[in-house]
């Protein structure tokens, strides 16, 4: 039980919460300055770019939360948790690439 609590705390503290909060701030509140190296003049539609990138972070956060929940209730093993979590990290990268192709 202790392993589950520690792993869940780490994943939530360093994955789910920061991604969800940053995604919300970028997409909804328009805080594009939270994006590393951001310059409004380098993109055609800064609001659209930020919305898409922030939405990808929020989706990543929600899916990671679902994966952690499934792991806690025993619906997936430790190895599946690791692989799924690592694959989910590609979501914000794909969001960045999509935003660059659409608004960049």
C-alpha positions in Angstrom: 0.0 0.0 0.0 2.9 2.3 0.8 4.3 1.9 -2.8 0.9 2.9 -4.3 0.6 6.0 -2.1 4.2 7.2 -2.8 3.8 6.6 -6.6 0.4 8.2 -6.7 1.7 11.3 -4.8 4.7 11.6 -7.1 2.7 11.3 -10.3 0.1 13.7 -9.1 2.6 16.3 -7.7 5.0 16.3 -10.6 2.7 15.3 -13.5 -1.0 15.8 -13.2 -1.2 19.0 -11.2 1.5 21.1 -12.9 0.3 20.1 -16.4 -3.3 20.8 -15.6 -2.5 24.1 -13.9 -0.2 25.3 -16.7 -2.5 24.1 -19.4 -5.4 26.0 -17.8 -3.3 29.2 -17.4 -2.0 29.0 -21.0 -5.3 28.0 -22.7 -7.9 29.8 -20.7 -6.2 32.7 -19.0 -3.9 33.5 -22.0 -0.7 33.4 -20.0 1.5 32.5 -23.0 4.5 33.9 -21.3 4.6 30.6 -19.4 5.7 29.0 -22.6 9.5 28.8 -22.7 11.0 31.2 -25.2 7.6 32.6 -26.2 7.5 35.5 -28.6 4.1 36.7 -29.9 5.7 38.1 -33.1 7.0 34.7 -34.2 3.5 33.2 -34.8 0.5 34.2 -36.9 -2.1 33.6 -34.2 -0.7 33.7 -30.7 -4.1 33.1 -29.0 -4.8 30.0 -31.2 -1.3 28.7 -30.6 -1.6 29.1 -26.8 -5.1 27.6 -26.7 -4.0 24.5 -28.6 -0.9 24.0 -26.6 -2.7 24.6 -23.3 -5.5 22.2 -24.3 -2.9 19.5 -25.1 -1.5 20.0 -21.6 -4.9 19.7 -20.0 -5.7 16.6 -22.0 -2.4 15.1 -20.9 -3.2 15.9 -17.3 -6.6 14.3 -17.5 -5.4 11.2 -19.2 -2.5 10.8 -16.8 -5.0 11.2 -13.9 -7.1 8.4 -15.5 -4.1 6.2 -15.9 -3.1 6.7 -12.2 -6.6 6.0 -11.1 -6.7 2.7 -13.1 -3.4 1.7 -11.6 -4.6 2.5 -8.1 -7.7 0.3 -8.5 -5.6 -2.5 -9.9 -6.7 -2.4 -13.5 -3.2 -2.1 -14.8 0.3 -3.4 -13.8 3.3 -1.3 -12.9 4.9 -1.9 -16.2 1.8 -0.8 -18.1 1.6 2.3 -15.9 5.2 3.2 -16.8 4.8 2.6 -20.6 1.4 4.4 -20.7 2.8 7.4 -18.7 5.8 7.7 -21.0 3.6 7.5 -24.1 1.3 10.2 -22.7 4.2 12.6 -22.5 4.2 12.7 -26.3 0.8 14.5 -26.2 2.1 18.0 -25.4 4.9 17.4 -28.0 2.3 16.5 -30.6 0.2 19.6 -29.5 3.3 21.8 -30.0 3.9 20.4 -33.4 0.3 20.7 -34.4 0.2 24.3 -33.1 3.4 25.2 -35.0 2.0 23.7 -38.3 -1.3 25.5 -37.8 -0.3 28.8 -36.4 3.5 29.0 -36.7 
